[in-house]
C-alpha cells in the first residue's frame, strides 16, 4: 500500500486561534547535498524553539523547485513542523503548477505562498511563461478554482512598494509627498550625490488595490517584503485597513548577518534604510561576531516596536543561519536562556559545519573533503540504518518489562551521539596522557560533582570514578583495586537473585571472572521466605573469613538491609561493597535505604532505574582503613583494566544525573514502586506465586514452577505477543541454565507513562500468556523445541504475533503496528526517547500537544503513543461526540457502516490512511464493541476511548479529530 500522509494544519486557522507574538522561520533550498544535510539539521534544531510554521522558498523553473517540495515534505512529515511552501509563476506552466499542487496534496502540505516570483537568473525583467500565469493573482485564482479550500494561501505585501514600481526621483526629497517621504530610500552614490527612490502614491494606490484583489480571490494572510523601519510596516497596515484588507499582515524580518549582505539586499529590494543605521552597521563591522551582535540589537528593537504596534507575529528570513534569529528571540523573551545556550554549544553557521570525521578544511563546498563521514547513516550504510529503524520499531510496539532496561532521554542520546566520542582522555582530569582535554576535564568533573550530589554525598567523605564502561567492569575494578589475587569473597548466589560478577560458579565450571581470579563462596536466600538468610550468612562468613562481602542483587525484590551486612562484615574484618545497579534510581530518591552509611565501596550501572546511558560508577569512602582507596580505584580502572574513558557516556551520564536531582525524578521513582506493587498484587490475585510473596522495589520474580512451566516458555509466549521480559533463576532452582521463573520490572513502562491501573491490565496480559503456555505444553509436551515450534500455529498466539492482545470485550490492544513506529528519532527528537510521564517537556514538540507528557487514559493509548506519538482529545462532528477511534486493515468503512446499519461510523480518509491501516471513529461504546466484534476476522489493530494518536513526524492527527 502506498504511503499516505495526514493533512497539515492551515496556518490562517492557527493564527486565528493563538495569541499574537508567535514567530516563524523561512529557509531557502541549498545548492549542494552537504548544504541540504546541514539545513535539515538546522530545521530540527530550530524547531525546538517553537515556531508556528516553517517556510521554504521556491526556485525558478526547477533550479531548486523540486528540492523545495522535498524540504517542505521533510519539515512536515519527518520533523513535525507546520510547513508553508512558496510557489511562483516564474518559468512555470499551468500544468507544472497543477502537478506541484497535486504533489503537495499527496504529502498533506496545505499552506502555499502564492507569488509572481523574481526574474530567472541572468534575465533583467520578469516575463510570463507561455501557458503559465502573469501574476500572483492569477495563481491564487487557479489554486482556488482547482483545489477549493484545501490550501491556506498567503501572498506577499510590500510596505515600501514592489521594487518594479520604485522609481528614482530627480527632484530629491523635496519633490515627495509626506506619505512618500515616510517610505523613501535616500542613499549617496559614488560621487556623494543623494539618490532618492520611492514608490509614488499613484503606484502605491495601485498596489493596494491589487493586494485587495489577491485577498478577495482567496488569500488568507499577508507576509511582507523586508523593511528596516518598523514605522513603515505600521503605516502599511493602516493603509491596508483603509482598503478593507482585513486579513492578518505579518512582518517579514530580514536578519542582519553581515554588512555585505545588508548592502546587497537593501540595494536589490530598494529598501529604505533608517537614518544612522548604515553608519552604525559600518562601525560594528569589526568582526563577524561583532556584526551579528549589532544585528541582534537592531532586530530586537525593531521587532519590539512591531509587536507593540500590533503585529500578529514575526516571520524571520533566516538566510539558513541561526545566530541572529536566536539572539533576537532571546532578547524579546520568546525563548529561554537555556534554549539560546543550546545553540551556542553546537555548530556555528552552515559554512563552518564539521563532519563526522573532523573539521572541514574550507568554507566552500568544493574545498571540503568528500568524506563518508559527511553522509547520514541512511546513505553511508543503508543496511545498518534499516536495522536501527527495525529496533526502534520493536522498542515502540513492545510492552517493555525487562527490569534492567529503560528508555533514556533525548538529552542523553544527544551526548551519546556527540563530538565527545572523538576524544582520547586516558588518565584523570588534570593528569591526562593526551593533550586537548581541557573541555573533557570539565565534562568529567561535572559528572563527578553531579554524581555526589545526586546521592547526597559529601565530597570530603566520598569520591567517585565515572569512567567504568558498565557495571561488570566497575565491579571487577573494585576487586582488582582492593583485593590480592585469590582473596576470598562472598556474594549472593545467582539463583537467589545475585549477579554473575558476584562470584557465580557451578559444580563443573567457574562462570564469572570473579570466581576464576578470586575464591568465592555464595550466600543464599531462605528457602521458605525468599529473603536473605543473614543467620546462615553470618555462620558461613565466620568460617570462610572473606576479605570482601558483596551486598546487592539483580533479581531480589525486597529491601536490602545494609546495616546487617555491616555488622557481619565488621565481625569478620571484611570490606563491604554494595552493588546497587538495579536500585540506584530508588536509592538516589530515597525510595530505598541508602548503602552509603554502611558500605566502604558502592558500584552501580546507570541505565536501569537511574534511566541514563549504559555506563558505570564506583563510589568509595575516604577512611583510615584504606587511606589510598582513591588512587587504587583509579589505577584499577585505568590502566589496569580499561583504556581511554568513553567520554560520550560520561557526558550522557552527567546530563541524566542533573535530572535525577529533581522533584520530577523523585515522583518517577515513587511511581515505579507503586506500579511494581500493583503488578504483584494482580498476579498474586490470580493465583500466581511470586518469590518472597511480593516486592518492595522495581521488580518482581514470578515463580512458574507451581504451574509446571519454565521461565523460557513463558518468555517465548510473551515475546510472541510483543511483551519483553526475561527468564530468571528462582531460589531452589537446580541450575541457572534452566530457570523456573521470569523477572518482571516496571521502570521502562513507567517512563512511558503507565500507572497502577495500566499495570493491572499488564498483569492480566501476563496471566493470559501463562494460560496459553500451559495449553501449548499440554498439547506438545515439555520439550522447549517442540513448544517453540507450536507457537506460530497456535490459535491463541498466531493472530497476535504483531503485538496485539485483546481483553475480555475485545476492544483494547496492547500496542500499535510497527509501521507507526518507523519515524526518525533525530527528526522527531527526533528525539531519542523523550517521552517521560514525569519528566521535563520533550524538545520535539515545543509547546504544542506533542509536549512529551501522556494524557491518554487507556493502556492502549499509553503503549501505542510511545516516543513518536502523543494523545489529543477527539472531536465533534454534526453535533455527535465521537468518543471512540480505531485503526483497521484494508476494509471498506462505508460497507461496514451499512452492515451494522449505523451512520455513526465515520471514515477518516479525509485525513489520510494511517501507516497501520484505515482510520475510523465511532460514537458510542456499544457501537465500538460491535465494530470490534465484526472486525476481529480482518484484524482490528486497536480501538480506544476518548483519545487519538498524533503522528509527531507530521504533528497531525491520525485518528479521532474531524
N, C-alpha and C positions, 0 to 999 in steps of 0.2 A: 504494500500500500504506500503510495506517495506520501511524503511527509507534508503535513499541513501545519499552519501557524495561526494562532489566535489573533484576533484583531487588536490593534493598538488603541489606546485611549486618544480621543480627539483633544488637541491642545486647547481649542477655544472653550470646550466644556470644562477642562481642568481650570483654566484661567477664571472662568465664571464662578467656580466653587471655592477657590482658595483665596486667602488674604493677599493684598498687594505686598510687594517686597521680594518676590521669587526671583530666580535668575536662571539663565540657560546658556549653553555653550555652542559655538559654531566652529566647525573644523573644515579644512579643505583636503581633498584626496591627494596624498603624496605621489610623486612620480617614480619612486623606486620601491622595490619589495622591502628593503630594510626600513624605509620611511613608513610604509604601511604597517609593518610589525610594531614599530615604535609608537605609531599613533594608536594602534589597538591597545597597547599597554597604557597609554596616557588616558584614553577614554575610560578604561576600567578604573584607573586611579582617581580621575576627576569625578566619576560617578559617585564616589564615596562622599563627595561634598554636598550632594543632594540637589543637582539641577532639576528643574521642572522638565526640561527636554534637552535633547542633543540634536544638533542641526548640521547638515552636510551640504556643501556647495556642489554645483553641477558643472562638469567640464563641457566645453563647447564641442559638439559634433563627435562625441565619442572619445575625446582626448583623455578624459577621466570619468566620463559619464557612467560606464559600466561599474567602475570602482565605487562611484558614489552610491549606487544601488547596493553593492556588496557591503559597504561600510554601514549604510543605513540599516540593512538587514542584520548585520552583526550587532550593532548597537541595541536593536530591539530584541532580536531572537536569541542572542548569546549573552549579552551583557545586562539585559533587563532595563534598558532606558526607554523612555518615550522618545520616539525618533521623528525627526522632521527633515524631509528631503527637498532640496531645491530642484526645480525643473524649469529649464529655459527654452526659448524658441530658437536659439542660435543653432544653425545647421541641423534643425530638426524638422522632418516632415511630420504631417499629422499622423501617419502610420507609425512612425518611430515613437512619437509621443504616446499614442494609444498603447503600444506594446509596453512602454516603460510603466505606464499607469496600471496595466494588467499585471505586470510583474510585481508592482507594489502591492496590489490587492492580494495576490497569491501569498505574499510574505507577511500580510497583515499590516503593512505600512499605510497609515491613514492620514498622515499630515504632509501637505505639499506646500512649498513656497513657489508660487507661480510668478515667473519673471520673464521679461523680454530677453535679458542676457546682454553681455558685452560683445563687441565685435570679436571674431576669431583672431588669434594671434597673427600679426602681420597685416591686418585689414583695418584701415583707418575708421571707416564708418560702418555702422550696422546695417545690414540688408536682410530682408526676409528670404527664407529658403523657399524654393519652388515647391508648392504643395504643403507648405508649412503655415506658420502664423506670423502676423505682422506686429503683434503687440501682446503684452501680458493680459490685456482684457480679452483678446481672442482666446488665449489659453484658459483663462478662468471659465469662460462660457463653454468651451469644449469639455472641460472636466465636468461641469455641472450637467451638461446635456447628456453625456455618455455614461456618467457614473453617479448621477444623482447626489445624494447627501453622504455618500460613503466617505469622501475625503473632507478633512478640515483644511480649508485653503487660506493661506496668508499671502499677502502681497507686500511690495516694497513701498515705503514712503520716503520723501526727500525733503527734509526740513529746510534745506537751503536751495531746493530746486534740483531737477535732474541735470547732471553735467552737460547733456546735449543742449540744455536751454539756458546755460550760464554764459553770458556774453561779457566781453571786455568793454568797459565804459570809457570812452575817450575823455569825457569831461571830468573824470575823477569823482570823488565822493560828493562834491558839491552838486553833481548832476542827479543824485539819487533822492528818492522819497524817503521818508522816515522809516517806513517798513523795509525798504530796500537796504538802507544803511545797517539795519539790525542783522541782516544775513549776508552782507557783502564781504568779500575777501579782498584784503589790501596787502600787497607784498611789494617788495622792491626788486627790480630786475638787476642785471649785471652792472648797468650804468648807474644804479642808485635811484632810478626813477620809480615812482609809485605806480603800480598797476592795479587797477580796480576791476574786479569781476563780480557779477551778480546775476541772479535770475530776476528779470524785470517783473514788475507787478502784473503786467498783462500775461506773461508766460506763466507766472506763479498761479494766477487765476485758472488758466487752462489746466495746469497740473492738478489743482484741487478738484476741478470738475471731473477730470479723468480718474482720479483716485476714488471719487464718489461713484463713478460708473463701475469700477472694479469691485467695490464693496456691494453695490446693488446687484452685481452679477453673481455674487456668491462668496466673496472674500470675507472671512470671519474675524480677522485681525490684521494689523499692520505692523511690520518690523521696519524701522527706519534705516536709511543710509547713515554712514558715520558722520559725526559732528564733534566739535571740541568745545562748544559753548552751550551750557545747559539751558540758557535763556532762549536760544534759538529753537530748541526742542519744545519748550513750554509754550512759546508763541505759535509754533506749528500746530500743537494740539488745540489751542484756542481757535485757530483758523479752521481746522478740521471740523470742530463742533459747529462753527458758523455755517459750514456747507452740509450740515446734517450727517456728518461721518461720525457715527457713534460707537463703532467697534473699538476694542482695546487697541491702543497705539503704544508699541513697545520700543524704547530707545535702543538703537544698536551702538554698543560701546566698543570703540577701537582701542585696544590696549597699546600703550606706548612702550615698545620693547627696545627700540633703538632710534637714534637720531636720523640715520639714513632712511629707515622705513617711514618715519614720521614725515619727512620731507617728500618722499615719493608718493605716499598715499594722499597727502593733502594737495599735491600738485595734480595727481590723476583725477581725484574726485572734486577738485576745485573747492576744497573745504575752507571755510572761514577759520582763521587762526586768531584766537583772542589776543588782545594786546598784552605783550610781555611774555606770552607762552614760549615763543620760539627762542627768545633771549634766555629764558630760564633753562630751556632744553639744551642750548649750546653750552651754557655754564655747567650743566650737570653731566655733560658728556666726557667725563674724565676716565670712566671705565664702564664696562658692560654692567657691572653690579650697581654702580652709582646711577647710571641712567635708568635702570629698571626701578630703583628706589624712587627716583623722580617720577617715573610713570605711575607708580603705585600712589604716590601722594596726590598727583593731579587727578588720577582716576577716582580716588576716594572722595575728593572734594566735589568733582562733577556729579558722581553717582548719588552722593548725599543730597545735592541740590535737586537732582531729578526726582528722587523718591520723596523728598519734602514737597516737591511741586505736584505730586500726584501720579507719577509714573507707576504703572501696574507692576512692572518688573524690569529686569536688566538683561539684555541679550548681548553676551560678550563675543566679539570677534577675536577668538583666541590666537589666530595665526598658528595653531597647533603647538603653542607654547603655554606654559602654566604659571610661571613665577609671578608675573604681574597680576594675572587673574586671581590667584590665591591671595596675594597681598592685598588687593582691593577688597575682596570678600572678607578677609580678616579685619581690615580697617573699618569696614561697615558693620562688623559684628554679625555677619551672616554665617560664619564658620568659627569654630573654636580655635584656641591656640594650639591644642593638640592636633587638630586636623591640619592646620597650617604647618606645624612642625613635621608631620609625617611626610610632607613633600620635600622639606629641606634635607631629610635623611636619605632620600633616594636620588636617582639620576637627575642631572641637570637637563637643560633643554635638548631637543632631539639631536642636534648636531654633535653633542658631547656624550651620547649614549654609549655604554660599554657593552661589549659582547660577553658571552658566557666564558670565553677563553682569554679575556684580558682587555685592556683598554685599546680602543681603535686608534690608529695612528694618524688619521687625518680628519678634516672637517667636511670633506666632500665624499660622496658615495664611492666615486671611482678610486679614491685613495685608500679606502678601507680594505683590510684583508678579507677575502671571501672564505671565511672560516665556517666549518659545520656548526660551530657553537653559536652562530648568529641566527640559526634556524630554530623554530619551535619543534618540540618533540614530534608533533604530528607529521612534520616534513622530514626531520632527521631520522626518525625511526618509527615508521607507522605501525610496525608490529608491536613494539613496546607501548606506543600510545594507545593502541586498541586494548592491550592488556590492562593498562591503567584505567581506562574507561570501564572495562568489564568489572574491575574490582570496585570502582566507585558505585556501579550499578548494584553489585552484590551487597555492599555495605548498606546501600539505601533501602533495598527491598527486604532486608532481613531484620527479624527481632533479635537484637544482639544481647545475649545473656552470658557471654564468657566473662568471668569475674575479673580477669586480668586485662581486659580491653576497655577502651573508652574512645570517645570522639574528641580530639583536641581542637583547639580554636584556630581561626584564620590567622590570628596574630602569631601563634606558634608556628603554623605552617609557612608563613612568610619568612620567619627566621630560618626554618629548615631549608628553604629554597633560596637563601640569600648569598651574598658575596662572602659571608663569614666562612663558608665551606672551603674557600680557596686558600686559606692561610694556615701555614705550619706554625706551631707555637709550643714546641716541646719545652717543658720546664714549668715554672710557676711565674705568676705576674711579677715583673721586675727582675726576673732572673731566667730569661729565655735563651735558647740556643740558636735562635734566628733573629734577624733584625725585622723592623717594620711591625712590631707588635704593640705599639702604643695604644691603638684602638682595642685590640683583642684583650689587652690587660684590663682596660676599663670594662669590657663586657664580662670577663670572668670575675672581677672584683664586685661588680654589680650583682652578679648571680649569687656570689657567696653572701653578700650583705642581705639580699632578699631571702636566701635560704634560712639564715639565722633568725631573721625577723618573722618569717612565716611560722616557725616553730617556737617562737617566743624565747629565744636563747640569747644569753649574754655573751658577746664576743670575747670577753675576758675569760669566760669559763669554758667555752666551746669553740672549736674550729670546724671547718668543713672543707672537703675536697669535692669539687663538682666535675672532675674530669673523667670518672669511670664511664665507659661506653654503655653499661647497663648494670643490672643488679648482680648478676652472677660474677662479672669481673670485679665489682665492688667488694663482694664477699671474699673472693679469693685474695684480693689485695690486702684485706684486713688480716687474713690468716698468714699471708706472706710477711706482713709487717710485724706482727706481734707474736708469732709462734715459730719456734725452730721446726725443721722437718721432723715428721713422725711424732709431733706432740699430740696429746690426747684431746679430743673434742667430743662434745655431746650435743646432739640436735634432735628435734622432733622427727620421728620416723615418718617416711613418706606415706604409708597407708594411714597414719594417724593425722595427716594433714601437713606434714613438713615439706621442705623443698629439697630438690636434688642436691643443691650446694651445701646442705646442712650435714652431709656425710653419708648419703644413702649408698647402700650396697646390698647385694643378695648373698645367699649361701654359696653361689657359684662364682660371683663376679663383683668386683668393686666398680660401681657405676659412675660415681662423680669423682672429679679430681680431688675433692676434699678427702674422700676415703682412700684415694690412691697415695697421696702425699702425706696424709696425717692418719692417725689411728682414731677412728670414730666409733662411737657406741651410741645407738639411738635410745631415747626415752619415748614413752608412748602415752596415749590417752587411756583412760579407764575403759575396759571393755563394755561395761554396763552403761555408764553415764556419757561416754564420748568426750569427757573433759580431761585435761592434762592431769595425769596421776602424779601429783607432787610428792606424795609419800614414797612411791616407788622410785621416782627420780632422785630423791634425797638418798635413799638406801644405795642405789646404784652409784651415785656420784661419790659417796663416801668410800666405796670400794675401788672405783675406777680412777678417781682423783684426776679429773680432766683439767687441762690448762685453760680451757675456754668452754663456756656453756653458751649455746645459741638459743635464744628465745625468739619466736616468730614462726610464721607458717604461710602456706599458700592455699590451704583448704581447711581452715579452722574457723568455725562460725561463731565462736564465743570470745568474750573479753579475755585478753591475756593479762595475767596477774604478774606484772613485772616485779613487784615487791617481794613476792615469794621466791622468784628466781634469784633476786639479790641476796636473800637470806642464805639460800643453798650455795650460791657462788662464794659468798664470804666464808661459809663454813669449810669449803674445800680449797679455798685460795685460788679460785678461778677468775679469769677475766669474763665479764658478762657482756655479750654482744646481742643486740636486738636487730632483727631483720623485719622492718615494718613496710616492706614493699607493697603489700596489699592494703594496709590500713593507714598509710601515711596521710592521705587526704582527710581521714577521720581524726587522726592524731593532731594534725595541724589546726583543725577547727574545734577541738575539744570534745569531739564525739566519741573518742576512745581515750582511755587513760594514757598519759604520756610515759614513754620509756626513759626519757632524759633524766629524770630524777634518780633513776636506779642503775642505769647502764653505763659502761665505760665507752662503748662504741655503738653507734646506731647506723645501719645502712638502709637504703631504700632505692627502689626504682622510682620513676617519675611519671609513668604513663598509665597507671592504673587508677586508683581513686583520686590521685593528685591531678590527673587529667592533663598532663604535659606531654613533652616529646619522649621518645624512647631513650632514656639515659639513666644514670645512677648517681647517688651521692653517698659520701661517708662522713658522718659526724663523729667527732672524737672529743673526749673530755680532757681538759688540762688538769692533771693531778700529779702528785709526787710519786704515785705508784708507777706511772710510765712517763717520766719527765720529757722524753724526746718523742712523744707519740706523734706530733705533727710531722716531724722530719721522717719518721719511719713510715707513716701512712703515705706521705707524698712520694717518697722514694719507691715504695712498693707499686704505686700506680704508674709512675714513670721514674726511672727507666726499667724497672724490674719486669713489668707485665704489659705495658702499653707503650705506643709511640706518641705521636702528637695528638692532643685532645681534639675532639670533634667540635669545633667552635660554633657551628650552626646549631648543634644540640644544646650547647651551653647557652647560647642566645635565646633559643626557644624556651629553655627551662627558666631563664630569668624572666621572660615575659609571662610565663604561667605562674611563677611564684608571686608576681605582683598581683595577679588575680586571686590567688589563694588567700592573700591577706585582705579580703574584702568581706563585708556582710553577705553579699550575694553568694559567695562560695560557701560560706558557713550554712546558709539556707539550703544550698545544694546538698551538702553533706548530711544534713538532717533528713532531707527527703530521700537520700539513698538508703538510710537505715529504715525509715518508715516504709519504703517500698519493699525492702527485703522482708520485713516483718509481715506485711500484707501478703506477699507471695508465700511465705512459710505457712501462715495461717490457712491460706486457701488450700495448699497441698495437703496439709495435715487434716483439714476438714473433710477432704475427700478420701481419707484413709491411708495416705502415703506416709512412709517412715522417713524422718529426717535425722541425720546424725546430731546427737545432743538434744534432739526434740525441739529444734528451733534455731534462732540466730540472734546475735547481738550486734552484728556488723553489716557488711555489704554483701555477704554471700551466704548461701546455704548448701548443704551437702545432702543430696537426695539419695537415700539408700534403696536400691532397686532389688536387692536380694530377696526381700519378702515376697516379691512378685515372681521370683524365679527368672528375672531378667538380668542382663549385664548392662553396664553403662554404655558399651559400644553400640548395642542395638537401639537403645533409646536415642542416643546421639544421632544415629543414622536416620531414624524416623523424623526427628526434629529438623535435621538438615534438609530432608526432602520437602519439608514444609516451610523452609526458609526461617527456621529458628536455630540460632547457633549457640551451642553450649558445649561443654567438653566432658568426656568420660573421666572419672576420677576414682582413685582408690578410696575405700571406706575402711575404717578401723575394723580389723578382723579378716580382711582380705588376705588370702594366702599369697597372692602375687599382685604387685602393682601393674603388671603387664596384662592382667585380666581383671580390670576393676569392676566392682559391684555397684558403682554409683555414678552420678553425674554431679558436677559442680555448677551452680547457677548463681550469677551475680547481677546486681542492679545498677551499677554506676553508669553504664553506657546508655541504657534506655531512660535513665533519669536525666542524663544530659539531653536526650531527645524530647524531654518534656513529659514523660509519663509520671503519673501519681499513683496513689494506692488503688484507686478504682481500676486503673489500667492494668496493674499487676495482678489484681484479682482475675481479670479476664485472661491475662497471660497464664495464670495458674490453671485456668480451665483448658487453655490450649495444651499445656503440658500434660494434664490429665488425659486429654483426648489422644495425644501422641502415645502415652503409655498403653492405653487400651488397644490402639492399633498395633503396637509392638506385640502385645500379648496375643492378639488374633493371628498375626503372621507367624509367630513362633509356634502357636498351636497347630497351624496348618503345615508348616515347613520344617519343624524340628528346631533343635537348639544350635546347630552349626551356623556360625556367623556368615559363612559363604552362601549358604542356602537362603538365609534370612535376607541378605542384601540383594540377592538375585530376585527375590519376590517383591521388593518394594515398588519398582516401577509399574508392575502389572496389578498391584493391589487396588481394589476399587475405592478404598478409603483414602489412599495416598496418591494414586496415579493422577487424578484430576486436580491435585493440589501441589504438584511439583513446581508450579510457578510462584508458590508462596502464599496461597490462599487457604485459610482455614475458616469455615463458616460456623457461626454459633447456632443455637437451637432454632432460631427463627430464620436462619439463612439470609440475613440482611446485613451482615457485617463481615469484613475481611481483615486479614492481618496486615497486608502490605500491598503496595502497588506493583504494577508490571515493571520490569526492568527498563522498558522503553522510556518511562517517565524520568528515569534517573540519569540518562545519558546527557548530562549537561556539564560543560567545562567548569570546574570549581573556580579556576582562576578568573573566569569571566563572570562568575556569579559572585563571587567570593571566592567568584569567584570565589570563593570564599572558602578552600578547605571546608571543614565542618564548623560553621559558625553558629548553628542552631543551639541555643542554650536557653532552657526554660527559666533559669535563674541567673543567667549571666548577662554581660553587657550587650547592648544592642548591636546587631550584626552590621558590618560595614557595607554589605552589598546593597541592602535595601534602602539605605539612607534613612530618612524619617518617615517613610511610607509604610504601607501594610506589610512589607517584607522586612520588618524590623528584627526578626530573629527570636520572637517570643511566641510560642504556640498558643493560639486561642481556641483551637479545636477542642471539642468536648469529648469526642469519642476516641477510642483506641485506634480505630481505623484512620482517623484524621491525623493523629499524632504520629503514627508509624508511617503512613503514606506521605505525610508532608515533609519529613526529614529535613535535610540541609538545603535542598533545592526548591522546596515549596513552603508556602505558608498558608494560613487559613484566612478566609474573608467571609463576611455574612452573605447569605443568599438574598435574592431579590424578590420583588413583587411584580407580577405581570397581569394586566387586566383585572386588578383587584384581588387576584389569588396569590396567597403567600406560599411559594413553592419551597417547602422545608426539607425536601429530600433530593439528593443528587447522586448520580452514579455513572459508571462507565461500563459499556458493554461492547462486545466484539462483533463487528460486521453484522448488524441487524437493522432492519427497516423499522424505524421508530413509528412511522405512520401505520404500518401494518400491525405493529404491537398495540398501538392505540386502538385500532379497530377491533382487534381480537379481544381486548379487555373491555371494549365499549366504554371507554372513559376518555374524555377530551383533556384531562388534566395531566397528560404526559406530553412534555414538550421537548422536541429535539433541540440540541444546541449547535446544530450545523452552522448557524449564522456566526458562531464564534470559531468555527473550525473544529474538526475532529481532533481528539487528543491522540498523543502517540500510542496510548494503550488501547484505544478503541473509540467507539462512538459515545459522545457525552449526552446525557439527558437529565431531566429533573421532573419530579412529581410532587403532588400537593398534600399527600397525607400518608400516615404510617400504614394504614390499611392497604392503600394502593401500592406503596413501596413493597410491602410483603407479597402482594400479588405479582408485581413485576419480578421480584426476586425469584419467586417460585417458578414463574413462566420461563425465566432466563437461565435457570440452572443448567439446562441442556446445552445452551450456547455460551456458557461460561460468563457469568456475571463476575466482573472484576471487583467492584465494590459498590455499595450504596450506603449512604451515611446521612445523618440528620443534622440540619442546621448549619452546616459549614460547606465550604467548597475549596478546591485546590487552586492555587495561583502559581503559575509557572514563573519562577524568578528570572529565568532566562529571558522571558518576554514581559514580565510584570503584568501578565494578562490572566484573566480568569478562565480556567478551563472548564469549570463546572459550577453552576449554582446561580450566577447572576445573569439577569436578562439584559 
